[in-house]
Amino acid sequence: MSKLNFRTGIGYDLHRLEDNRDLIIGGIKIPYEKGLLGHSDADVLVHAIIDALLGALSMPDIGTLFPDTDEKYKGADSIELLKKVYSMVREKGYLINNLDTNIIAQAPKMMPYIPQMKEKLSSVLALDIEDISIKAKTKEHLDAVGEKKAIEAQAVVTVFKA
């Protein structure tokens, strides 16, 4: 039985909001009173995309590849990590078909920054902007995200053998 050359991966990430941190989501610095806490820049959207890509290729997750115990990743730019993962995707002979994501945050509002995020991701992933979906959601004031204590992201990606 022959298989189609499409594979799908899913990714998820969540980081706590803290004072004295920049808020970087989708590779874009967003003006806000708090930022996400993490070993790297804690870009939840990019981390979810990385895990989705790794999952599509049946590879280990982001924490295995870029462990928070390794000082060389302290303060790392997540876009640079995404570039490394995209290189792995290409080395395995795959291209990205499409990317679908959710950013879940009670605040700040994400909609004004989505076009910039799409442009950034398009350039890194060699993907048409029309093939990238970034949706902004809230938690209706429920749980840590709804209480403005955290932000989370989800990503689904489909890749195909080039």
C-alpha positions as CSV (number, residue, x, y, z in Angstrom):
1,M,0.0,0.0,0.0
2,S,1.5,3.4,-1.0
3,K,1.3,6.3,1.4
4,L,0.6,9.9,0.5
5,N,3.6,12.2,1.1
6,F,1.8,14.4,3.6
7,R,2.4,14.5,7.3
8,T,0.7,16.6,10.0
9,G,2.0,17.8,13.4
10,I,0.5,19.5,16.3
11,G,2.2,21.8,18.8
12,Y,1.3,23.5,22.0
13,D,3.0,25.9,24.4
14,L,2.2,28.0,27.5
15,H,4.3,30.5,29.4
16,R,3.6,32.6,32.5
17,L,3.5,36.4,32.2
18,E,6.0,38.2,34.4
19,D,7.2,41.8,35.0
20,N,10.5,43.0,33.5
21,R,10.3,40.8,30.4
22,D,9.7,41.7,26.7
23,L,6.5,40.2,25.2
24,I,7.5,38.5,22.0
25,I,5.0,36.5,20.1
26,G,5.4,35.3,16.5
27,G,8.8,37.0,16.4
28,I,7.2,40.4,17.0
29,K,7.8,42.5,20.1
30,I,4.4,43.6,21.4
31,P,4.1,46.6,23.8
32,Y,2.7,45.3,27.1
33,E,3.4,45.7,30.8
34,K,4.6,42.1,31.1
35,G,6.4,39.5,29.1
36,L,6.6,35.8,29.0
37,L,8.8,33.9,31.4
38,G,11.1,31.3,29.9
39,H,14.7,30.2,29.4
40,S,14.6,31.6,25.8
41,D,12.5,34.6,24.8
42,A,9.5,32.4,25.6
43,D,7.7,33.0,22.3
44,V,4.7,30.7,22.8
45,L,3.6,30.9,19.2
46,V,7.0,30.0,17.7
47,H,7.5,27.3,20.3
48,A,4.1,25.7,19.3
49,I,5.1,25.9,15.6
50,I,8.5,24.3,16.3
51,D,6.8,21.4,18.1
52,A,4.2,21.0,15.3
53,L,7.0,20.8,12.7
54,L,9.0,18.3,14.9
55,G,5.9,16.2,15.4
56,A,5.2,16.1,11.7
57,L,8.6,14.6,11.2
58,S,8.3,12.2,14.2
59,M,11.2,14.0,15.9
60,P,11.8,14.8,19.6
61,D,10.1,17.9,21.0
62,I,11.5,21.4,21.4
63,G,12.7,20.8,25.0
64,T,14.7,17.8,23.9
65,L,16.4,19.7,21.0
66,F,16.9,23.0,22.8
67,P,16.9,22.1,26.6
68,D,16.4,24.8,29.2
69,T,19.3,23.2,31.0
70,D,21.7,24.3,28.2
71,E,23.0,27.8,28.8
72,K,23.6,28.5,25.1
73,Y,19.8,28.7,24.8
74,K,19.3,31.2,27.7
75,G,17.6,34.3,26.2
76,A,17.6,32.6,22.7
77,D,15.7,34.2,19.9
78,S,12.9,31.7,19.1
79,I,12.9,32.7,15.5
80,E,16.5,31.5,15.3
81,L,15.4,28.2,16.8
82,L,12.6,28.0,14.2
83,K,15.1,28.6,11.4
84,K,17.2,25.6,12.7
85,V,14.1,23.4,12.8
86,Y,13.0,24.5,9.3
87,S,16.5,23.5,8.1
88,M,15.8,20.0,9.5
89,V,12.5,19.9,7.7
90,R,14.2,20.7,4.4
91,E,17.1,18.3,5.1
92,K,14.5,15.5,5.4
93,G,13.1,16.5,2.0
94,Y,9.9,18.2,3.2
95,L,8.2,21.6,2.5
96,I,5.4,23.1,4.5
97,N,2.0,23.0,2.9
98,N,0.1,25.2,5.5
99,L,0.2,26.4,9.1
100,D,-2.8,26.9,11.3
101,T,-2.3,28.5,14.8
102,N,-4.2,30.0,17.8
103,I,-2.8,32.5,20.2
104,I,-4.8,32.4,23.4
105,A,-4.4,35.5,25.6
106,Q,-6.8,37.6,27.6
107,A,-4.5,40.6,27.1
108,P,-3.0,42.2,25.2
109,K,-5.1,42.2,22.1
110,M,-3.2,40.2,19.4
111,M,-5.2,41.2,16.3
112,P,-3.2,44.4,15.5
113,Y,0.1,42.3,15.4
114,I,-1.1,39.3,13.3
115,P,-0.1,40.8,9.9
116,Q,3.5,41.4,11.1
117,M,3.6,37.9,12.6
118,K,2.5,36.4,9.4
119,E,5.1,38.3,7.4
120,K,7.8,37.2,9.8
121,L,6.8,33.5,9.7
122,S,6.3,33.6,5.9
123,S,9.9,34.8,5.5
124,V,11.4,32.2,7.9
125,L,9.3,29.2,6.6
126,A,9.3,30.1,2.9
127,L,5.5,29.9,3.0
128,D,3.0,32.2,1.3
129,I,1.1,34.4,3.8
130,E,-2.1,33.0,2.4
131,D,-1.0,29.6,3.8
132,I,-0.5,30.9,7.3
133,S,-3.5,31.2,9.7
134,I,-3.0,33.0,13.1
135,K,-6.2,33.4,15.1
136,A,-6.5,35.3,18.4
137,K,-8.6,33.9,21.1
138,T,-9.4,34.6,24.8
139,K,-10.3,32.4,27.7
140,E,-13.3,34.5,28.7
141,H,-11.6,35.3,32.0
142,L,-11.2,31.7,33.0
143,D,-8.1,29.9,34.3
144,A,-4.5,31.4,34.4
145,V,-4.8,32.7,30.8
146,G,-8.1,34.3,31.4
147,E,-6.7,35.9,34.6
148,K,-3.9,37.5,32.5
149,K,-1.3,35.3,34.2
150,A,-0.2,33.4,31.1
151,I,-0.5,33.1,27.3
152,E,-0.7,29.9,25.3
153,A,-0.5,28.9,21.7
154,Q,-1.5,26.0,19.5
155,A,-0.2,25.1,16.0
156,V,-1.0,22.5,13.4
157,V,1.2,22.1,10.4
158,T,1.0,19.9,7.3
159,V,4.2,19.1,5.4
160,F,4.8,17.2,2.2
161,K,7.7,15.4,0.6
162,A,9.2,17.8,-2.0
